[in-house]
Amino acid sequence: MSDAQTAEFADVNDLSFEQARDELTQVVAQLEQGAPTLERSIALWERGEVLYQRCEEWLLGAKKRLDAARGVAGDD
């Protein structure tokens, strides 16, 4: 990914779950429409992977908090 493309995307660690989810939805829509270049498609795909991982982190964290609140012990 070029420096310009890197600058285009916000740091994923600063995104809330909702922000990451919404951006991931936009990335998927852009990929489905077809990016103008192969390089852009690859950059979007890579961004989508990072956003997916961020959403997954948020969801796993939420699950752990809910389990802790319910008093569930587990090593999932």
C-alpha positions as CSV (number, residue, x, y, z in Angstrom):
1,M,0.0,0.0,0.0
2,S,1.4,3.4,-0.9
3,D,1.9,6.2,1.6
4,A,-1.0,8.2,0.1
5,Q,-3.3,5.2,0.6
6,T,-2.1,4.7,4.1
7,A,-2.8,8.3,4.9
8,E,-6.2,7.9,3.4
9,F,-7.3,5.4,6.0
10,A,-7.8,6.2,9.7
11,D,-5.8,4.2,12.2
12,V,-8.0,1.2,12.9
13,N,-7.0,1.1,16.6
14,D,-8.8,4.5,17.0
15,L,-12.1,3.3,15.6
16,S,-15.1,2.3,17.6
17,F,-16.9,-0.9,16.7
18,E,-19.5,1.0,14.8
19,Q,-17.0,3.1,12.9
20,A,-15.0,0.0,11.9
21,R,-18.2,-1.9,10.9
22,D,-19.5,1.1,8.8
23,E,-16.2,1.5,7.1
24,L,-16.0,-2.3,6.4
25,T,-19.5,-2.1,4.8
26,Q,-18.2,0.8,2.6
27,V,-15.1,-1.2,1.6
28,V,-17.2,-4.2,0.7
29,A,-19.5,-2.0,-1.4
30,Q,-16.5,-0.5,-3.3
31,L,-15.1,-3.9,-3.9
32,E,-18.4,-5.2,-5.2
33,Q,-18.7,-2.2,-7.6
34,G,-15.2,-2.8,-8.9
35,A,-12.2,-0.5,-8.1
36,P,-10.6,1.4,-10.9
37,T,-7.3,-0.4,-10.6
38,L,-5.9,-3.6,-9.3
39,E,-3.8,-1.7,-6.8
40,R,-6.9,0.0,-5.4
41,S,-8.7,-3.3,-5.2
42,I,-5.8,-4.8,-3.2
43,A,-5.6,-1.8,-0.9
44,L,-9.3,-2.0,-0.2
45,W,-9.1,-5.8,0.4
46,E,-6.2,-5.2,2.9
47,R,-8.1,-2.5,4.6
48,G,-11.2,-4.8,4.8
49,E,-9.1,-7.5,6.5
50,V,-7.8,-5.0,9.1
51,L,-11.3,-3.7,9.7
52,Y,-12.7,-7.2,10.1
53,Q,-10.0,-8.0,12.7
54,R,-10.9,-4.8,14.6
55,C,-14.6,-5.7,14.7
56,E,-13.7,-9.2,15.8
57,E,-11.6,-7.8,18.7
58,W,-14.5,-5.6,19.8
59,L,-17.0,-8.5,19.7
60,L,-14.7,-10.8,21.6
61,G,-14.1,-8.1,24.2
62,A,-17.8,-7.5,24.5
63,K,-18.4,-11.3,24.9
64,K,-15.8,-11.4,27.7
65,R,-17.4,-8.5,29.5
66,L,-20.8,-10.1,29.3
67,D,-19.5,-13.4,30.5
68,A,-17.8,-11.7,33.4
69,A,-21.0,-9.8,34.2
70,R,-22.9,-13.1,34.2
71,G,-20.2,-14.8,36.3
72,V,-19.4,-17.3,33.5
73,A,-15.9,-18.8,33.7
74,G,-14.3,-20.1,30.6
75,D,-11.1,-20.3,28.6
76,D,-12.7,-19.8,25.2
